[in-house]
Amino acid sequence: MTTNLTIKTSSNLETNISDNQQEHYAISEGLCQILADTHILYLKTHNFHWNVTGTNFYSLHQLFEKQYKEMATAVDNIAERIRTIGFPAPGSYSEFLKLASIPEAEGIVNAEEMILLLTKGNEAIIRNLRLVLKHTQASDDAATADLLTKRIAAHEKNVWMLRSLLQS
């Protein structure tokens, strides 16, 4: 039996886009964690872009820039999807830190450690994306599933690029 949960906004308009809005609530919780993780990884990647040094400086500087720019767009898309299904998107660093499963970058590390930390961050997001994707597929939420599938592909490509740099 499905429950018709309606979410009231500040203007008292109701969002009712599903037979089971409770399912969308659970999906929005997963999306909020993905948003937080993506924002933390975005910030970490941007930090490393600014602070990378060494013989591979230029190529890493450009790779990190490409990745953080792509994630900047992704953050917006994820937040807008949360809003589209009727829930508020987190938007402060304190909220992101509470929700995120990946840690912030602390201090300045060498280029190899940067690559390793970004690889681990992308892999963590992929694992979380897959969990939320299973839920969206079971809930027939095709639009969110499409967004998550695209995010998985983007992060998998990041992992491939980063891991290739670690091989000697």
LUMTOR-561337 format. One record per residue (C-alpha): z, x, y; residue in one letter. Coordinates in pm, 1 decimal, padded with zeros to 6 digits, m for minus. Each point is the difference from the previous one (the first is absolute). Layout:
<nodes>
Z X Y a .
...
</nodes>
This chain:
<nodes>
00000.0 00000.0 00000.0 m .
m00092.9 00140.0 00338.5 t .
00210.2 m00018.3 00312.3 t .
m00162.6 m00076.7 00333.0 n .
00180.0 00241.5 00228.7 l .
m00111.7 m00022.5 00360.4 t .
00070.9 00272.5 00247.7 i .
00077.8 m00105.0 00356.8 k .
m00115.9 00222.3 00280.0 t .
00159.4 00017.9 00342.2 s .
m00244.9 m00262.9 00121.9 s .
00097.1 m00233.9 m00288.4 n .
m00343.1 00022.1 m00157.5 l .
00007.2 00006.4 m00376.3 e .
m00189.3 00240.0 m00221.8 t .
m00104.2 m00172.6 m00319.0 n .
m00292.1 00182.7 m00157.9 i .
00105.8 m00007.9 m00364.9 s .
00118.5 m00232.6 m00273.6 d .
00292.6 00234.2 m00031.9 n .
00107.3 00157.4 00328.6 q .
00292.3 00160.9 m00185.6 q .
m00257.4 00221.2 m00170.0 e .
m00131.3 00104.9 00340.7 h .
00354.5 00084.1 00103.9 y .
00031.8 00240.2 m00294.2 a .
m00341.4 00147.1 00078.3 i .
00097.3 00047.3 00365.0 s .
00308.9 00194.3 m00108.4 e .
m00221.0 00235.8 m00199.6 g .
m00242.1 00030.3 00290.5 l .
00287.3 00086.1 00233.3 c .
00097.7 00292.8 m00223.2 q .
m00363.2 00113.2 m00018.4 i .
m00022.7 m00026.7 00379.0 l .
00314.6 00211.9 00037.9 a .
m00118.9 00259.5 m00251.8 d .
m00342.3 00018.4 00162.5 t .
00150.8 00042.6 00344.2 h .
00236.2 00274.8 m00118.2 i .
m00288.1 00178.0 m00177.0 l .
m00217.6 m00045.3 00310.2 y .
00265.9 00165.0 00214.2 l .
00052.7 00279.8 m00253.6 k .
m00374.6 00066.0 m00017.7 t .
m00029.3 00000.4 00378.4 h .
00295.1 00241.5 00022.7 n .
m00166.0 00233.9 m00249.6 f .
m00329.5 m00024.8 00190.0 h .
00179.7 00126.7 00310.5 w .
00203.4 00270.1 m00173.2 n .
m00219.2 00144.9 m00274.7 v .
m00062.0 00374.9 00019.4 t .
m00155.8 00264.1 m00219.3 g .
m00335.2 00108.3 m00130.8 t .
m00105.7 m00359.3 m00078.5 n .
00115.2 m00131.3 00336.8 f .
m00328.7 m00148.9 00115.9 y .
m00093.1 m00179.1 m00322.8 s .
00353.5 m00136.2 m00048.8 l .
00026.8 m00100.1 00365.1 h .
m00321.9 m00202.3 m00036.5 q .
00092.5 m00149.0 m00339.1 l .
00340.8 m00112.6 00122.7 f .
m00160.4 m00152.1 00309.7 e .
m00248.6 m00196.9 m00209.9 k .
00281.0 m00128.5 m00221.2 q .
00240.2 m00099.4 00277.5 y .
m00274.6 m00179.3 00191.7 k .
m00090.6 m00201.1 m00307.6 e .
00367.0 m00089.1 m00052.3 m .
00035.6 m00109.0 00364.0 a .
m00261.6 m00267.9 m00065.2 t .
00164.6 m00086.9 m00330.7 a .
00339.2 m00054.3 00163.8 v .
m00156.6 m00257.2 00229.9 d .
m00181.8 m00174.9 m00286.4 n .
00313.9 m00019.3 m00214.0 i .
00213.1 m00134.3 00286.1 a .
m00265.0 m00259.0 00085.4 e .
m00013.5 m00113.0 m00363.7 r .
00377.8 m00050.9 00002.7 i .
m00040.7 m00212.1 00314.2 r .
m00296.4 m00188.5 m00148.5 t .
00204.1 m00119.7 m00297.1 i .
00270.8 m00118.4 00236.7 g .
00266.6 00266.1 00026.1 f .
00117.8 00245.0 00266.9 p .
m00112.9 00359.3 m00039.3 a .
00260.7 00273.7 00044.6 p .
m00078.1 00219.5 00296.9 g .
00283.9 00239.4 00074.5 s .
00080.5 00340.9 m00141.1 y .
00341.6 m00120.9 m00112.6 s .
m00162.0 m00283.8 m00197.4 e .
m00260.1 00234.6 m00146.5 f .
00267.3 00246.9 m00111.2 l .
00196.3 m00279.9 m00171.9 k .
m00309.4 m00127.5 m00181.3 l .
m00182.5 00324.2 m00083.6 a .
00009.7 00164.3 m00339.3 s .
m00129.5 00334.4 00127.3 i .
00205.6 00232.6 00219.0 p .
m00082.9 00118.3 00348.3 e .
m00107.0 00360.4 00049.0 a .
00279.8 00222.5 00118.3 e .
m00059.8 00335.2 00160.7 g .
m00311.1 00211.3 m00014.8 i .
m00131.5 00099.9 m00340.6 v .
m00288.4 00222.5 m00106.5 n .
m00349.5 m00136.9 m00063.0 a .
00037.1 m00013.2 m00378.7 e .
00324.9 m00198.1 00026.7 e .
m00170.4 m00235.3 00247.4 m .
m00275.6 m00067.5 m00250.5 i .
00251.7 m00057.9 m00278.8 l .
00212.1 m00237.8 00211.5 l .
m00306.0 m00200.1 00106.0 l .
m00118.8 m00017.1 m00360.8 t .
00336.6 m00135.5 m00114.3 k .
00006.9 m00250.4 00287.2 g .
m00346.5 m00132.0 m00081.6 n .
00089.7 m00026.4 m00369.0 e .
00316.8 m00197.1 00082.0 a .
m00198.8 m00243.9 00211.3 i .
m00255.6 m00041.9 m00279.7 i .
00277.2 m00092.0 m00245.8 r .
00141.2 m00258.6 00243.4 n .
m00344.9 m00137.6 00077.9 l .
m00064.3 m00055.3 m00369.9 r .
00327.4 m00192.3 m00039.2 l .
m00074.6 m00232.3 00290.3 v .
m00362.0 m00035.9 m00114.6 l .
00115.7 m00135.6 m00338.5 k .
00205.5 m00261.4 00181.9 h .
m00284.5 m00100.0 00231.2 t .
m00241.8 m00034.1 m00289.8 q .
00246.4 m00219.3 m00189.6 a .
00037.7 m00212.5 00314.4 s .
m00375.2 m00036.7 00060.6 d .
00032.7 00169.2 00339.3 d .
m00350.0 00145.3 00006.0 a .
00007.7 00117.0 00362.9 a .
00316.9 00204.7 m00045.5 t .
m00127.3 00131.8 m00334.7 a .
m00317.0 00117.1 00174.7 d .
00200.8 00179.1 00269.5 l .
00221.6 00167.7 m00260.3 l .
m00295.3 00105.1 m00214.9 t .
m00159.4 00169.6 00300.9 k .
00329.3 00172.9 00081.6 r .
00030.8 00128.1 m00357.8 i .
m00350.7 00148.1 00020.1 a .
00075.6 00169.0 00334.8 a .
00325.3 00155.1 m00123.0 h .
m00155.1 00107.3 m00330.8 e .
m00270.7 00181.8 00195.0 k .
00268.5 00166.9 00213.5 n .
00178.9 00116.5 m00315.3 v .
m00322.3 00139.3 m00142.6 w .
m00077.4 00190.5 00320.9 m .
00354.4 00134.6 00034.3 l .
00041.8 00095.6 m00367.0 r .
m00331.7 00186.4 00010.3 s .
00146.9 00223.7 00269.6 l .
00294.8 00092.3 m00222.9 l .
m00217.0 00125.7 m00284.7 q .
m00074.6 00369.6 m00010.8 s .
</nodes>
